[in-house]
Amino acid sequence: MNLNQVTVPVVNMASSIAFYTKLGLKLIVHSNDDYARFECPGGSTFSLQREHRVSTKSGIHVYFECEDLDEKVQGLLNEGVSFLELPNDKPWLWREAHLEDPDANHIVLYLARENRLNPPWRIS
């Protein structure tokens, strides 16, 4: 099995498309403001589905890996994007920055490199 698509609920499609485009995702599908799909650099896709309301307590966290995490975050800050947590090193050997999209979906921009799939404590 190979994960290649994640869809999150949104209320305002236009503001969500603007947000994810600003993060650097490439819009490839946009249907009647009910659905949008983005292509990620590695070939996976990320999509938005319009809902009448979105729970702010879903517990969903969407992670996007950024090789240039600190520069990316600084660029987004310069564009007025607000962060819940600026880039910092985590005990699990990832560097993470946290923010929310316009519908309060929790987004994590991170850098893990080899430690994403092969941390020192990986089960063999």
C-alpha positions, 0 to 999 in steps of 0.5 A: 500500500502506498499513501499518495493522497490526503484530503482535508475539509474546508469551508472557504475554498478560495482562501484555502487555495490561496493559503496552500498555493502560498505554501508552495503547492501546485494547484492542478484541479479546481471544481466548482469551489467544491474540490481542489487538488494540489500536486506535491513535489514528490508526486503525491497529491493533497486535496481540499473538499468543501464542507458547510462547517469544519470541526476545529477539534479533529486532531488531524495534522498534515505534514509537509516536508521542506528541505529549506524549512527555516527559509520557507518559514521566514518567507511565509512570515514575510508574506504575513502568514502566522505560525503557532510554533516557529521552527525548532528541533524535536526530541524525535530528531525532526525540525518542525514549524506549526500553523493552521490553515484558514479552517484551523486544520493543523499544518506542520512544516518539517525537516526530517531527512533520513530520520523520517524513515530510519530513526535510530530507534527504528524497528528492524 
